[in-house]
Amino acid sequence: MLHGKHILLGITGGIAAYKSAEIASRLRKLGAKISVVMTESATKFITPLTMRSISSGPVYTDMFAEPKTWNVEHIALAEAADLVLVAPASANTLAKMAFGLADNFLSTVLLAVQVPIFVAPAMNNAMYHHPATQENLKTLSERGIHIIGPDSGFQACGTEGVGRMSEPHVIVEEIENYFRSSAKSSVDLKGEKVLVTAGGTREMLDPVRYLGNLSSGKMGYAIARAFAEAGAEVTLVTAPTSLTPPPGVKTVQVVSAQEMQQEVLKLFDEQDIVIKAAAVADYRPAAFQEQKIKKTGQGLILELVQNPDILKSLGEKKTHQFIVGFAAETQNIIENGLAKMRKKKTDMLVVNDVTAEGAGFGSDTNIVSILFPDGQRMDLPQMSKLEVAKRLVQIITATRKKQQVRSD
């Protein structure tokens, strides 16, 4: 899949730079041509000689060094690359990318490239969670930069937390998946507007407690990513999650079911496809307590009222939109799914058994059945949620075309 691809590997300063050697080795074994650009700080952690030996090519470190080819090198490198990977990507370099600074060879190249850019952040847990870093990551994601990780675990500074660079095999798999999906995808959704909902809504009881569910948002985020990669203009309306929004996707943050309904209805008329993958709370507290509810030594009785049925309201309101619903079930999944699809007038419904191993909330995989109004059913085997999402893009596109032919 990577044979003949030219990958520009950027390495920034950080202890994770030693993993860059393995990344380069893995990419080269898969047939990729590697060019390496290192910041001055990166050379303190791993030598250019090491990277030159592993990549079997020149290593660029100095903006003003004697040119290795008769060319404006940062422009020539940018034009030659099929993909750019920055691993590790330090907080400093991420900030430069977000603000468009170009004060070294790598940051200058990054401003010049017009190919996909992947970054694998690596930094101390506190630096990663700093509002500035989070805002920079959000900015880069909205510009279409692909963000891999970071992972959680023990860090070189002796702390535990999020900030470890993803492992080399994970990073290389992401690159492979990108080229694989690009090669396989025959779906072009340029000009189409897609709305995806994701995550589990929260219904606040008091300032510190809420009613919620176990949805991680992974399925909805994967769907948003898959549609964006197919060229659609994607808006993701998301309840709280720990996930980074997919690159190139407009993101709207909400908390409650009522907030989600408000945002979805605001956007609905201009959409072509709507996928309701969020786990929306059916009920909310009848009253919000302004102060924290205190223990009294007795039981607590909560009065709940029903939340609006967002999916049903969309089914009744739709004109040209293709609407896909999701149903997380624990028993009689097909029967319950068919009933939900008919009641809510969706064009398709994706149902899964959340008690099944490999298909539950928080899992990286899913096992789904796709139901259609004419009674047809399609069962997908266990696969990653991103693979499920890509299959859904293909199935939705094909089903819409059939509908359009019938209506013509």
C-alpha positions as CSV (number, residue, x, y, z in Angstrom):
1,M,0.0,0.0,0.0
2,L,2.9,2.4,0.7
3,H,5.1,1.2,-2.2
4,G,6.4,4.3,-4.1
5,K,4.8,6.8,-1.7
6,H,7.1,9.7,-0.6
7,I,6.6,10.4,3.1
8,L,8.2,13.4,4.7
9,L,8.9,12.6,8.4
10,G,9.3,15.6,10.7
11,I,10.9,15.1,14.1
12,T,10.7,17.6,16.9
13,G,12.5,17.8,20.2
14,G,11.3,15.4,22.8
15,I,12.3,12.0,24.4
16,A,9.8,10.3,22.1
17,A,12.2,11.2,19.1
18,Y,13.9,7.8,19.6
19,K,10.7,6.2,18.4
20,S,11.0,8.0,15.1
21,A,13.7,5.6,14.0
22,E,11.3,2.7,14.3
23,I,8.6,4.7,12.4
24,A,11.1,5.3,9.6
25,S,12.1,1.7,9.5
26,R,8.6,0.4,9.4
27,L,7.6,2.9,6.6
28,R,10.7,1.9,4.6
29,K,10.0,-1.8,4.9
30,L,6.5,-1.1,3.5
31,G,8.1,0.4,0.4
32,A,7.8,4.1,1.2
33,K,10.5,6.6,0.3
34,I,11.4,8.7,3.4
35,S,12.8,12.2,3.7
36,V,13.5,13.4,7.2
37,V,13.4,16.9,8.6
38,M,14.6,17.4,12.1
39,T,14.4,20.5,14.3
40,E,17.6,21.5,16.2
41,S,16.1,20.3,19.4
42,A,15.3,16.9,17.9
43,T,19.0,16.4,17.1
44,K,19.7,16.5,20.9
45,F,17.7,13.3,21.4
46,I,18.5,11.3,18.2
47,T,21.3,12.0,15.7
48,P,20.8,12.9,12.0
49,L,23.3,10.1,11.3
50,T,20.9,7.5,12.8
51,M,18.0,8.8,10.8
52,R,20.1,9.0,7.6
53,S,21.1,5.4,8.1
54,I,17.6,4.1,8.7
55,S,15.8,6.2,6.1
56,S,18.5,5.8,3.5
57,G,18.2,9.4,2.4
58,P,19.2,12.9,3.3
59,V,18.3,14.5,6.6
60,Y,17.5,18.2,6.7
61,T,18.2,20.2,9.8
62,D,19.3,23.7,8.8
63,M,17.4,26.2,6.8
64,F,20.6,27.8,5.6
65,A,22.8,24.8,5.0
66,E,24.4,24.1,1.7
67,P,21.6,22.7,-0.6
68,K,21.7,19.0,-1.2
69,T,20.0,19.6,-4.6
70,W,19.9,22.7,-6.8
71,N,16.5,23.8,-5.7
72,V,14.6,25.8,-3.0
73,E,14.7,22.8,-0.7
74,H,11.8,23.4,1.6
75,I,9.5,24.0,-1.5
76,A,11.0,21.0,-3.4
77,L,10.4,18.7,-0.4
78,A,6.9,20.0,0.1
79,E,6.0,19.4,-3.6
80,A,7.6,15.9,-3.7
81,A,5.8,14.5,-0.6
82,D,2.6,12.4,-0.8
83,L,2.1,12.8,2.9
84,V,3.8,14.6,5.9
85,L,4.1,12.9,9.3
86,V,5.4,14.9,12.3
87,A,6.3,12.4,15.1
88,P,6.9,13.4,17.7
89,A,5.0,16.7,17.5
90,S,6.0,18.9,20.4
91,A,3.7,21.5,22.0
92,N,6.0,24.1,20.6
93,T,5.7,22.9,17.0
94,L,1.9,22.4,17.3
95,A,1.7,26.0,18.4
96,K,3.8,27.2,15.4
97,M,1.6,25.2,13.1
98,A,-1.6,26.7,14.6
99,F,-0.3,30.2,14.2
100,G,1.5,29.8,10.9
101,L,5.0,30.5,12.2
102,A,8.0,29.5,10.0
103,D,11.2,30.0,11.9
104,N,13.0,26.7,11.1
105,F,13.2,24.3,8.3
106,L,10.4,22.0,9.4
107,S,7.8,24.8,10.2
108,T,8.6,26.4,6.8
109,V,8.0,23.1,5.0
110,L,4.7,22.6,6.9
111,L,3.5,26.0,5.6
112,A,4.3,25.0,2.0
113,V,2.9,21.5,1.7
114,Q,-0.5,20.8,0.1
115,V,-0.8,17.2,1.0
116,P,-2.3,15.5,4.1
117,I,-0.4,16.2,7.3
118,F,-0.5,13.8,10.2
119,V,0.9,14.8,13.7
120,A,1.6,12.5,16.7
121,P,1.6,14.8,19.7
122,A,4.1,14.0,22.5
123,M,4.5,16.0,25.7
124,N,4.0,16.1,29.4
125,N,0.5,15.5,30.7
126,A,0.2,19.1,32.0
127,M,1.4,20.6,28.8
128,Y,-1.1,18.5,26.8
129,H,-4.0,19.6,28.9
130,H,-3.0,23.2,28.9
131,P,-5.8,25.3,27.3
132,A,-3.4,26.7,24.8
133,T,-2.4,23.3,23.6
134,Q,-6.0,22.1,23.4
135,E,-7.0,25.2,21.4
136,N,-4.1,24.6,19.0
137,L,-5.1,21.0,18.5
138,K,-8.7,22.0,17.9
139,T,-7.5,24.6,15.3
140,L,-5.3,22.1,13.5
141,S,-8.1,19.5,13.4
142,E,-10.5,22.0,12.0
143,R,-7.9,22.8,9.2
144,G,-7.9,19.1,8.3
145,I,-4.7,18.0,10.1
146,H,-4.9,14.4,11.1
147,I,-4.1,13.9,14.8
148,I,-2.9,10.5,16.1
149,G,-3.1,10.0,19.8
150,P,-1.6,10.8,22.2
151,D,-1.7,7.8,24.5
152,S,-1.9,7.6,28.3
153,G,0.6,6.1,30.6
154,F,3.9,6.6,32.4
155,Q,6.0,9.5,31.1
156,A,9.7,10.2,31.1
157,C,9.2,13.0,33.6
158,G,7.9,10.4,36.1
159,T,4.2,11.4,35.9
160,E,1.2,9.4,34.7
161,G,-1.3,10.8,32.2
162,V,-2.1,11.6,28.7
163,G,0.7,12.8,26.5
164,R,2.8,9.8,25.5
165,M,3.3,9.5,21.7
166,S,1.3,6.7,20.1
167,E,3.4,3.6,19.5
168,P,5.2,3.4,16.1
169,H,3.0,0.5,14.8
170,V,-0.1,2.4,15.6
171,I,1.1,5.5,13.7
172,V,2.2,3.5,10.7
173,E,-1.2,1.7,10.6
174,E,-2.9,5.1,10.5
175,I,-0.8,6.0,7.5
176,E,-1.5,2.7,5.8
177,N,-5.3,3.1,6.5
178,Y,-5.2,6.5,5.0
179,F,-3.7,5.3,1.7
180,R,-5.8,2.2,1.7
181,S,-9.1,4.1,2.1
182,S,-8.0,6.7,-0.5
183,A,-7.3,3.9,-3.0
184,K,-10.5,1.9,-2.3
185,S,-12.9,4.8,-2.0
186,S,-15.1,5.2,-5.1
187,V,-17.4,7.5,-3.2
188,D,-17.2,11.3,-3.9
189,L,-19.5,13.3,-1.8
190,K,-18.1,16.8,-2.6
191,G,-20.9,19.3,-2.3
192,E,-22.9,17.2,0.0
193,K,-23.8,18.4,3.5
194,V,-23.8,15.8,6.3
195,L,-24.9,16.2,9.9
196,V,-23.7,13.7,12.5
197,T,-24.6,13.5,16.2
198,A,-22.3,11.7,18.7
199,G,-21.7,11.1,22.3
200,G,-24.0,10.7,25.3
201,T,-26.0,13.6,26.5
202,R,-26.0,14.7,30.1
203,E,-29.0,15.8,32.0
204,M,-27.9,17.9,35.0
205,L,-29.4,17.2,38.5
206,D,-27.4,19.8,40.3
207,P,-24.1,21.7,39.7
208,V,-22.1,18.5,40.1
209,R,-24.3,15.5,39.1
210,Y,-26.0,14.4,36.0
211,L,-28.0,11.6,34.5
212,G,-26.1,10.1,31.6
213,N,-25.0,6.9,29.7
214,L,-21.9,5.0,28.8
215,S,-21.6,6.2,25.2
216,S,-18.0,7.1,24.3
217,G,-18.9,8.9,21.0
218,K,-16.4,6.7,19.1
219,M,-18.9,5.5,16.5
220,G,-20.3,9.0,15.7
221,Y,-16.8,10.5,15.5
222,A,-15.7,7.6,13.1
223,I,-18.8,8.3,10.9
224,A,-18.0,12.1,10.8
225,R,-14.4,11.2,9.8
226,A,-15.4,8.8,7.1
227,F,-17.8,11.2,5.5
228,A,-15.2,14.0,5.6
229,E,-12.7,11.7,3.9
230,A,-15.3,11.1,1.2
231,G,-15.3,14.8,0.5
232,A,-18.6,15.8,2.3
233,E,-19.0,19.0,4.3
234,V,-19.5,17.5,7.7
235,T,-21.0,19.1,10.9
236,L,-20.6,17.1,14.1
237,V,-23.0,17.9,16.9
238,T,-21.4,16.2,19.9
239,A,-22.3,15.7,23.5
240,P,-19.3,15.6,25.9
241,T,-16.6,13.1,25.1
242,S,-12.8,12.7,25.6
243,L,-12.3,12.4,21.8
244,T,-10.5,14.9,19.5
245,P,-12.8,16.0,16.7
246,P,-12.0,14.5,13.3
247,P,-9.9,16.7,10.9
248,G,-11.9,18.9,8.5
249,V,-15.1,18.6,10.5
250,K,-17.1,21.5,11.9
251,T,-17.8,20.7,15.5
252,V,-20.7,22.0,17.7
253,Q,-20.4,21.1,21.4
254,V,-23.6,20.5,23.4
255,V,-24.4,18.9,26.8
256,S,-28.1,18.1,27.1
257,A,-30.8,16.5,24.8
258,Q,-32.6,19.8,24.6
259,E,-29.3,21.6,23.5
260,M,-28.7,18.9,20.9
261,Q,-32.2,19.2,19.5
262,Q,-31.9,23.0,19.3
263,E,-28.6,22.7,17.3
264,V,-29.8,19.9,15.1
265,L,-33.0,21.6,14.1
266,K,-31.1,24.8,13.4
267,L,-28.9,23.0,10.9
268,F,-31.4,20.4,9.6
269,D,-32.9,22.2,6.5
270,E,-29.6,22.6,4.7
271,Q,-28.4,19.0,5.2
272,D,-28.4,16.2,2.6
273,I,-27.7,13.4,5.0
274,V,-28.3,13.2,8.8
275,I,-26.8,10.4,10.9
276,K,-28.2,10.3,14.5
277,A,-25.5,8.3,16.3
278,A,-25.7,10.1,19.6
279,A,-27.0,8.3,22.7
280,V,-29.7,10.8,23.8
281,A,-31.2,10.6,27.2
282,D,-34.9,9.7,27.2
283,Y,-35.6,11.6,30.4
284,R,-34.3,14.6,32.3
285,P,-34.9,15.8,35.9
286,A,-38.1,17.8,36.2
287,A,-36.2,20.5,38.1
288,F,-32.5,21.5,38.3
289,Q,-31.3,22.1,41.8
290,E,-29.3,25.2,42.0
291,Q,-27.2,23.9,44.9
292,K,-25.6,20.5,45.4
293,I,-28.1,18.0,46.7
294,K,-27.1,16.9,50.2
295,K,-27.4,13.5,51.8
296,T,-30.2,13.3,54.4
297,G,-29.8,9.7,55.5
298,Q,-32.9,8.8,53.6
299,G,-33.7,7.6,50.1
300,L,-33.9,10.2,47.3
301,I,-36.8,10.3,44.9
302,L,-36.2,12.1,41.5
303,E,-39.0,13.3,39.3
304,L,-38.2,12.8,35.6
305,V,-39.8,14.2,32.5
306,Q,-39.5,13.0,29.0
307,N,-37.0,14.6,26.6
308,P,-37.9,15.5,23.1
309,D,-37.5,12.7,20.5
310,I,-35.0,14.3,18.2
311,L,-35.0,11.5,15.6
312,K,-38.8,11.3,15.4
313,S,-39.1,15.1,14.9
314,L,-36.6,14.9,12.1
315,G,-38.5,12.1,10.4
316,E,-41.6,14.1,10.5
317,K,-39.9,17.3,9.3
318,K,-37.7,15.9,6.5
319,T,-38.1,16.9,2.9
320,H,-35.1,15.8,0.8
321,Q,-32.9,14.6,3.7
322,F,-31.7,11.0,4.0
323,I,-32.0,10.1,7.7
324,V,-30.1,7.3,9.5
325,G,-30.9,6.4,13.0
326,F,-29.0,4.3,15.5
327,A,-30.4,1.9,18.2
328,A,-28.4,0.5,21.0
329,E,-30.3,-2.5,22.2
330,T,-29.9,-5.3,24.8
331,Q,-32.5,-7.8,23.6
332,N,-34.7,-8.5,20.6
333,I,-32.5,-6.1,18.7
334,I,-33.9,-6.7,15.2
335,E,-37.5,-6.5,16.3
336,N,-36.9,-3.4,18.4
337,G,-34.8,-1.8,15.6
338,L,-37.5,-2.4,13.0
339,A,-40.2,-0.9,15.3
340,K,-38.0,2.2,16.0
341,M,-37.2,2.7,12.3
342,R,-40.9,2.6,11.3
343,K,-42.0,4.8,14.2
344,K,-39.4,7.4,13.5
345,K,-39.6,7.3,9.7
346,T,-35.9,6.9,9.0
347,D,-34.5,5.8,5.7
348,M,-32.2,3.4,7.4
349,L,-31.4,2.2,10.9
350,V,-28.2,0.8,12.4
351,V,-28.7,-1.5,15.4
352,N,-26.4,-3.3,17.7
353,D,-26.4,-5.3,20.9
354,V,-24.4,-3.3,23.4
355,T,-24.1,-6.4,25.7
356,A,-22.2,-8.3,23.0
357,E,-18.4,-8.6,23.3
358,G,-16.8,-6.3,20.8
359,A,-19.9,-4.2,20.3
360,G,-20.5,-2.3,23.5
361,F,-20.1,1.3,24.5
362,G,-16.4,2.4,24.6
363,S,-15.3,-0.5,22.4
364,D,-13.0,0.2,19.4
365,T,-15.0,-2.3,17.4
366,N,-18.6,-2.8,16.6
367,I,-21.0,-5.5,15.3
368,V,-24.1,-4.0,13.6
369,S,-27.1,-4.8,11.6
370,I,-28.4,-2.3,9.0
371,L,-32.2,-2.3,8.6
372,F,-34.2,-0.8,5.7
373,P,-37.9,0.2,5.4
374,D,-38.6,-2.5,2.8
375,G,-37.7,-5.2,5.3
376,Q,-34.2,-5.9,4.0
377,R,-31.4,-6.4,6.4
378,M,-27.6,-6.3,6.2
379,D,-25.4,-7.8,8.9
380,L,-21.8,-6.6,9.3
381,P,-19.2,-8.7,11.1
382,Q,-17.1,-7.4,13.9
383,M,-14.8,-4.7,12.6
384,S,-13.3,-1.4,13.8
385,K,-15.7,1.4,14.2
386,L,-13.9,3.3,11.4
387,E,-14.3,0.4,9.1
388,V,-18.0,0.2,10.0
389,A,-18.2,4.0,9.3
390,K,-16.6,3.6,5.9
391,R,-19.0,0.8,5.0
392,L,-21.9,3.0,6.1
393,V,-20.7,5.8,3.7
394,Q,-20.8,3.3,0.8
395,I,-24.2,1.8,1.8
396,I,-25.8,5.2,2.4
397,T,-24.5,6.5,-0.9
398,A,-25.8,3.5,-2.8
399,T,-29.2,3.5,-1.1
400,R,-29.7,7.2,-1.8
401,K,-29.0,6.7,-5.5
402,K,-31.6,3.9,-5.6
403,Q,-34.1,6.2,-4.0
404,Q,-33.4,9.0,-6.4
405,V,-33.8,6.6,-9.4
406,R,-37.2,5.4,-8.1
407,S,-38.3,9.0,-7.5
408,D,-37.3,10.0,-11.0
